[in-house]
Amino acid sequence: MIPTDRTLCFANPDWASVARRAGYSESAIDHARLIESQGYTVVKSGVSPHHCSRAIDAFRSWLEQNKQYAESKRMADGHYPRFVNFHSISDTILDLFADNRTTLEIQDVVFGGPAAVYTSLFYERGSAQPLHRDVPYFCTYPRDLYLGVWTALEAASLANGPLMMIPGGHAVAQVDPVEVATAHFGGNLPNTLPPIHDGLWVAYQSRVSDECFAKGLNMVVAPLDAGDTLIWHPLLPHGGAQIVETHLTRFSIVFHTTPENVPVYQGDVFFSGQYPKPPELPRWAYRRYKGRSVADLAGGKFG
Ligand SMILES: O=C(O)CCC(=O)C(=O)O
């Protein structure tokens, strides 16, 4: 059985003192404070330029070694779709998590213990994804024990589609997913839901954005330099801004992190509110890398 009373540190109003007593640095606590107040923080130069160029080279050499598959997935505009769990097959990629020391400490403060890798997405170009919360895909038990840890591997500017977000949007829109799902199905929530349901996704995300804008919040973009890392709160609405110059790349990676041994579910659980009882342990094993736990999940596919 897993502990059912875990929360992000912010549930305790005195969390900063707890973190200080646990030996975390003032700088990590300040970053965590920003995650609490605005829903995200930026760590300048979280990893070195060398880490970034090595990671891009690793992707190019993977393309070279998997030419046939890679070509079959290449899009009409010459770009590649996002690449799932590249860190599972490349330690060069996993170093972007494990060597990002400041970022690790901030995650540990927020989780109240060591952050572990659940999954990752490597992007060759901007995602141009509409504003969304990640929680329907990263539905943990206990809830919201998740962080998005996004690193620019080359400069992300208005031209190549930087990250965008609604500062404060993690705190204002208290949208109940079960209510959204019930309304979507005309008042009769089916007994079983699929893990991914486009209609429910869109209904939930639109409600979140609408509530944020109704409360006077605005969307901002975050131009970042290579090596900068942005950590987002599980409930922060964020996405990829429009790509103005579509021929440009925008190499980046996002790690989805949780404390170790936290099960992660998808929309079938998120939108039904039916969490497995008694709470299960994750269905995956962990391996250790540079003192950190990494979910042992398959990787190396476009998706
Ligand atoms: O990289 C981006 O453009 C956005 C990434 C994102 O929204 C996500 O991975 O959830």
The ligand as an SDF file (V2000), in Angstrom:
LIG
                    3D

 10  9  0  0  0  0  0  0  0  0999 V2000
    6.8220   22.1710  -25.3270 O   0  0  0  0  0  0  0  0  0  0  0  0
    5.7630   22.7580  -25.5240 C   0  0  0  0  0  0  0  0  0  0  0  0
    5.5830   23.5340  -26.4580 O   0  0  0  0  0  0  0  0  0  0  0  0
    4.5800   22.5220  -24.6180 C   0  0  0  0  0  0  0  0  0  0  0  0
    4.7390   21.2680  -23.8400 C   0  0  0  0  0  0  0  0  0  0  0  0
    3.5250   20.9310  -23.0910 C   0  0  0  0  0  0  0  0  0  0  0  0
    2.5890   21.6860  -23.0140 O   0  0  0  0  0  0  0  0  0  0  0  0
    3.4450   19.6620  -22.4210 C   0  0  0  0  0  0  0  0  0  0  0  0
    4.3380   18.8190  -22.6220 O   0  0  0  0  0  0  0  0  0  0  0  0
    2.4830   19.4540  -21.6570 O   0  0  0  0  0  0  0  0  0  0  0  0
  1  2  2  0
  2  3  1  0
  2  4  1  0
  4  5  1  0
  5  6  1  0
  6  7  2  0
  6  8  1  0
  8  9  2  0
  8 10  1  0
M  END
$$$$
